[in-house]
Amino acid sequence: MTDAIVQLLNQKVAQYNRPDFIPYDPISIPHRFSRPQDIEIMGLWAAVLAWGQRKTIIAKCNDLIERMDGTPYDFVKNHTDSDLKRFLSFKHRTFNATDTLYFLHFFRHYYTQHDSLEDAFAAPLTADSQHIGEGLIHFHASFFSLEDFPERTRKHIATPVRKSSCKRLNMFLRWMVRRDECGVDFGIWTKIKPAQLICPCDVHVDRVARKLGLIQRPTTDWQTALELTQSLCLLDAQDPVKYDFALFGLGVEGEM
């Protein structure tokens, strides 16, 4: 990696890892809240729905929040069966009412036993775990551990077992785990280290990373995400995923 590339990436991290980035990104959704559980619920939902135009993603998430009376955690914990009727018309691309109702069912069941969604990812990890991979596998198993889960919803929760790059879940984990003074990522989880995160490998990041020689693998899958993160560890082993800001930002600049 040349000095010019290192300088460019560090410059772009500084440019995009700032509050000005928030309003135009799905991360603006969990930033509406201060309660950790609200941040987790809407952070996960915003990440899962994050495909398509960002303006549409944000609008759909705000729609969900309105249907939950503006208080996701309280709604998850206290809703009645009749309250669920309002979600029968919710849809975003291939995410439909069946998926929405199961998410609500999972959240309600989960939060009766845990205070934080972090436990669903952190449970299998140790201080020596190199990355979050086992945590993603554990979350997938936990999410679909309830009786009669809809098979169709599996496509919305990725896992390394299926060789997915898990880009949306890795983005969600970046939001929850990374901590700095810039005010974009929340850093409200402490059981997972920033060094264990894997860089979200979306189309913008993938394209730019290949142009910069950070990825050699011809296809984009879980191993590609690991390869990219290993390259970024050469820049900052303790916080490699901060370069997601730079790669994504460069990708969007290229489109514009």
Buried (B, 14 or more C-beta within 10 A) or exposed (E): EEEEBEEBBBEBBEBBBEEEBBEEBBBBBBBBBEEBBBBBBBBBBBBBBBBEEBEEBBEBBBBBBEBBEEBBBBBBEEBEEEBBEEBEEBBBEEBBBBBBBBBBBBBBBBBEEBEBBBBBBBBBBEEEBEBBBBBBBBBBEBBBEEEEBEEEBBEBBBBBEEEBBBBBBBBBBBBBBBBEEBEBBBBBBEBBBBBBBBBBBBEBBBBBBBBBEBBEEEEBBBEBBBBBBBBBBEBBEEBBBBBBBBBBBBBBEEEE
